[in-house]
Amino acid sequence: MKKLSATIEEKMQFFAENAKAQVENGNKAAGMRARKASLELEKLLKEFRKESIEAAK
């Protein structure tokens, strides 16, 4: 679960950097990277939820 948390943190930082580049600089490629990262984050967060529920049992 620690590894998953670290992966989520890395991906969130990557998303934030690219989203900021799109918003502030109008960088379209950064927007594409941010959208892709958001989809990957969604999967990782669902996995975290699943693991967290199992750990709580």
C-alpha positions in Angstrom: 0.0 0.0 0.0 3.0 2.3 0.6 4.2 1.8 -2.9 0.7 2.6 -4.3 0.5 5.7 -2.2 3.9 6.8 -3.5 2.8 6.2 -7.1 -0.3 8.2 -6.6 1.7 11.1 -5.1 4.1 11.1 -8.1 1.2 11.0 -10.6 -0.6 13.8 -8.8 2.5 16.0 -8.9 2.9 15.2 -12.6 -0.8 16.1 -13.2 -0.5 19.3 -11.3 2.6 20.5 -13.2 1.0 19.8 -16.6 -2.3 21.2 -15.7 -0.6 24.4 -14.5 1.4 24.6 -17.8 -1.8 24.3 -19.8 -3.7 26.9 -17.7 -1.0 29.5 -17.4 0.9 29.1 -20.7 -1.8 27.6 -23.0 0.4 24.6 -23.6 -1.8 22.1 -25.4 0.6 19.2 -25.1 0.7 19.7 -21.4 -3.1 19.5 -21.4 -3.0 16.2 -23.1 -0.5 14.9 -20.6 -2.6 16.1 -17.7 -5.7 14.5 -19.1 -3.9 11.2 -19.5 -2.5 11.4 -16.0 -6.0 12.1 -14.7 -7.2 8.8 -16.2 -4.3 6.9 -14.7 -5.0 8.6 -11.3 -8.6 7.4 -11.4 -7.4 3.8 -11.8 -4.8 4.2 -9.0 -7.3 5.8 -6.7 -9.8 3.0 -7.2 -7.1 0.4 -6.5 -6.2 2.4 -3.3 -9.8 2.3 -2.2 -9.9 -1.5 -2.8 -6.7 -2.1 -0.9 -7.8 0.2 1.9 -11.0 -1.6 2.4 -9.2 -5.0 2.5 -6.7 -3.6 5.1 -9.5 -2.4 7.3 -11.1 -5.8 7.6 
